[in-house]
Amino acid sequence: MTKIKCLLFTTLILIFTFEQCQAKIKQLSKYKSHLNVKQHHSKIKHKYLAPHFQSLRNDCPGFSERIDKADVQYEECAARIFSNDSTLMCTKMETLTLNCMEHVYSKIVDDCYGEQSKGVFSLVLQSFASVFEYLCKQTGETLIELSRSCLWNDLEDKPESLSRCEEIIKEKAMWYRDHGFATTTICRDLSGFRDCIKTRVTITCKCNKTREAFVGLYDASIAPCKNILNN
């Protein structure tokens, strides 16, 4: 159970980077000053975390009681953050993710995982916060470059080097499913995928600014891994 459940959170890193970022980048490029952070964060919580929490309710003894109390704590924490209108929206997003969501839920979720997979939940939330911080610091030009179709469209004719990269990622995902993994394993592999990311963006996009922006986005998603790999 824990192996499969943990896979969800590893996949979330890549899902957010390669799928959800496309829509959010387009939204940011059009409405950067009017971003509804509370609504956005609520959508992330309910779309990705709620289904996983429901599975843990069924499979992990005592989880339901603890998570119900944690939900109340999370809502109280979120309310305090959004009651302060003088705080930047980007700061609110980071605080909501790390101070509310990670602080409230991490230990409860970790207690339902196997020993080697503890910390995966925190890693994903830290990755999400890092990506959002990256987007908040970019200029409008960079955000618009990140919405280019060359970054997101599927390729009909893939070079052998790119096909091999995709095969490696799929093989790793299957290995995780069958064997489980630790945060160090995830971080080592995600760091290794960086060359594949650069290969894809170099092949599909001709503008250097677009390439740099996308590689920067990926680097932001794996930035929390630096501390893990250095320890």
C-alpha positions as CSV (number, residue, x, y, z in Angstrom):
1,M,0.0,0.0,0.0
2,T,2.7,2.5,1.0
3,K,4.7,1.9,-2.2
4,I,1.8,2.8,-4.4
5,K,0.6,5.7,-2.3
6,C,4.1,7.2,-2.2
7,L,4.3,7.0,-6.0
8,L,1.4,9.5,-6.2
9,F,3.5,12.2,-4.5
10,T,6.6,11.6,-6.7
11,T,4.4,11.8,-9.8
12,L,2.9,15.0,-8.4
13,I,6.2,16.8,-8.8
14,L,6.3,16.0,-12.5
15,I,2.6,16.5,-13.0
16,F,2.8,19.9,-11.5
17,T,5.9,20.8,-13.5
18,F,4.8,19.5,-16.9
19,E,1.0,19.7,-16.9
20,Q,-0.4,22.0,-14.2
21,C,2.3,24.7,-14.8
22,Q,1.1,25.2,-18.3
23,A,-2.3,26.4,-17.3
24,K,-1.0,28.3,-14.3
25,I,1.7,30.0,-16.3
26,K,-0.9,31.2,-18.8
27,Q,-3.1,32.5,-16.0
28,L,-0.1,34.3,-14.4
29,S,0.9,35.9,-17.7
30,K,-2.6,37.3,-18.1
31,Y,-3.6,38.1,-14.5
32,K,-0.4,38.2,-12.5
33,S,-1.6,41.0,-10.3
34,H,-5.0,39.4,-9.7
35,L,-4.0,35.9,-8.9
36,N,-6.4,34.3,-6.5
37,V,-3.9,32.4,-4.4
38,K,-6.5,31.1,-1.9
39,Q,-8.6,29.5,-4.7
40,H,-5.5,28.1,-6.4
41,H,-4.1,26.5,-3.3
42,S,-7.6,25.1,-2.4
43,K,-7.7,23.5,-5.8
44,I,-4.3,21.9,-5.3
45,K,-5.4,20.6,-1.9
46,H,-8.7,19.1,-3.1
47,K,-7.5,17.7,-6.5
48,Y,-4.3,16.0,-5.3
49,L,-4.3,15.6,-1.6
50,A,-7.9,14.8,-0.9
51,P,-8.0,11.6,-3.0
52,H,-4.8,10.4,-1.4
53,F,-6.1,11.2,2.1
54,Q,-9.2,9.2,1.3
55,S,-7.1,6.2,0.4
56,L,-5.2,6.5,3.7
57,R,-8.5,6.7,5.6
58,N,-9.3,3.3,4.3
59,D,-5.8,1.7,4.7
60,C,-4.1,3.4,7.7
61,P,-5.5,2.8,11.2
62,G,-6.2,6.0,13.1
63,F,-5.6,8.3,10.1
64,S,-9.2,9.5,9.8
65,E,-9.4,10.9,13.3
66,R,-6.0,12.6,13.1
67,I,-6.6,14.1,9.6
68,D,-10.0,15.5,10.6
69,K,-8.4,17.4,13.4
70,A,-5.5,18.5,11.1
71,D,-8.1,19.8,8.5
72,V,-9.4,22.2,11.2
73,Q,-5.9,23.3,12.1
74,Y,-5.1,23.9,8.4
75,E,-8.2,26.0,7.8
76,E,-7.4,28.1,10.9
77,C,-3.9,28.6,9.7
78,A,-5.0,29.6,6.2
79,A,-7.6,32.0,7.6
80,R,-4.8,33.8,9.6
81,I,-2.7,34.1,6.5
82,F,-5.4,35.6,4.3
83,S,-6.6,38.0,7.0
84,N,-3.4,40.0,6.4
85,D,-4.0,42.1,3.3
86,S,-0.5,43.7,3.6
87,T,1.3,40.5,2.7
88,L,2.3,39.8,-0.9
89,M,0.3,37.1,-2.5
90,C,3.4,35.1,-3.5
91,T,4.5,35.2,0.2
92,K,1.1,34.0,1.2
93,M,1.3,31.0,-1.2
94,E,4.7,29.9,0.2
95,T,3.6,30.4,3.8
96,L,0.4,28.5,3.2
97,T,2.3,25.6,1.7
98,L,5.1,25.3,4.2
99,N,3.8,26.7,7.4
100,C,0.2,25.4,7.1
101,M,0.0,22.4,4.8
102,E,3.4,20.8,5.5
103,H,3.5,21.6,9.2
104,V,-0.1,20.3,9.8
105,Y,-0.1,17.2,7.6
106,S,3.5,15.9,7.2
107,K,3.8,13.8,10.4
108,I,0.3,12.3,10.0
109,V,1.0,11.2,6.5
110,D,4.6,10.0,7.3
111,D,3.2,7.8,10.1
112,C,1.3,5.9,7.5
113,Y,4.3,5.3,5.2
114,G,7.0,2.7,5.5
115,E,10.2,3.9,7.2
116,Q,12.1,4.4,3.9
117,S,9.4,6.6,2.4
118,K,9.1,9.1,5.3
119,G,9.7,12.7,4.1
120,V,8.2,12.2,0.6
121,F,5.1,14.2,1.4
122,S,7.2,17.2,2.7
123,L,9.5,16.9,-0.3
124,V,6.6,17.3,-2.7
125,L,5.2,20.3,-0.9
126,Q,8.6,22.0,-0.7
127,S,9.0,21.4,-4.5
128,F,5.6,23.0,-5.1
129,A,6.6,26.0,-3.0
130,S,9.9,26.3,-4.8
131,V,8.2,26.2,-8.2
132,F,5.7,28.9,-7.2
133,E,8.5,31.0,-5.8
134,Y,10.4,30.7,-9.1
135,L,7.3,31.8,-11.1
136,C,6.7,34.8,-8.8
137,K,10.2,36.1,-9.3
138,Q,10.0,36.0,-13.1
139,T,9.2,38.8,-15.4
140,G,6.1,38.9,-17.6
141,E,8.3,38.1,-20.6
142,T,9.5,34.8,-19.0
143,L,6.0,33.8,-18.0
144,I,4.8,34.3,-21.5
145,E,7.7,32.3,-22.9
146,L,6.8,29.4,-20.6
147,S,3.4,29.3,-22.3
148,R,4.9,28.5,-25.7
149,S,3.3,25.5,-27.3
150,C,6.7,24.0,-28.2
151,L,7.2,23.2,-24.5
152,W,3.9,21.4,-24.0
153,N,2.9,19.8,-27.3
154,D,3.6,16.1,-28.0
155,L,6.1,15.3,-30.7
156,E,5.0,13.0,-33.5
157,D,8.6,12.2,-34.7
158,K,10.9,11.9,-31.7
159,P,14.6,11.7,-32.0
160,E,16.1,8.6,-30.6
161,S,17.8,10.5,-27.7
162,L,14.5,11.9,-26.6
163,S,12.6,8.6,-26.9
164,R,15.3,7.0,-24.7
165,C,14.9,9.7,-22.1
166,E,11.2,9.1,-21.9
167,E,11.8,5.3,-21.6
168,I,14.2,5.9,-18.7
169,I,11.6,8.0,-16.8
170,K,8.9,5.3,-17.4
171,E,11.2,2.6,-16.3
172,K,12.0,4.5,-13.1
173,A,8.3,5.0,-12.4
174,M,7.7,1.3,-12.8
175,W,10.6,0.5,-10.5
176,Y,9.2,2.8,-7.8
177,R,5.9,1.1,-8.0
178,D,7.4,-2.3,-7.5
179,H,10.1,-1.6,-5.0
180,G,9.2,1.7,-3.2
181,F,11.8,4.4,-2.6
182,A,13.3,6.9,-0.3
183,T,13.6,10.7,-0.7
184,T,17.3,10.3,-1.6
185,T,16.3,7.9,-4.5
186,I,13.7,10.3,-5.8
187,C,16.1,13.3,-5.7
188,R,18.9,11.4,-7.3
189,D,16.7,10.3,-10.2
190,L,15.0,13.7,-10.6
191,S,18.4,15.4,-10.7
192,G,19.4,12.8,-13.3
193,F,16.4,13.6,-15.5
194,R,17.6,17.2,-15.9
195,D,19.6,16.2,-19.0
196,C,16.5,14.7,-20.5
197,I,14.6,17.9,-19.9
198,K,17.3,19.9,-21.5
199,T,17.4,17.5,-24.5
200,R,13.6,17.9,-25.0
201,V,13.5,21.7,-24.8
202,T,16.5,22.0,-27.0
203,I,14.9,19.9,-29.7
204,T,11.4,21.4,-29.5
205,C,12.1,25.1,-28.9
206,K,14.4,27.4,-30.9
207,C,14.3,30.4,-28.6
208,N,17.1,30.4,-26.0
209,K,15.0,32.5,-23.6
210,T,12.3,29.8,-23.7
211,R,14.8,27.0,-23.1
212,E,16.4,28.8,-20.1
213,A,13.0,29.6,-18.6
214,F,11.8,26.0,-18.7
215,V,15.1,24.5,-17.4
216,G,14.9,27.1,-14.6
217,L,11.4,25.9,-13.8
218,Y,12.6,22.3,-13.6
219,D,15.6,23.3,-11.5
220,A,13.1,25.1,-9.1
221,S,11.1,21.9,-8.8
222,I,14.1,19.9,-7.7
223,A,15.8,22.6,-5.6
224,P,14.6,21.1,-2.3
225,C,16.6,18.0,-3.2
226,K,19.9,19.8,-2.7
227,N,19.8,19.5,1.1
228,I,18.8,15.9,0.9
229,L,21.6,14.9,-1.5
230,N,24.2,16.9,0.4
231,N,23.4,15.2,3.8
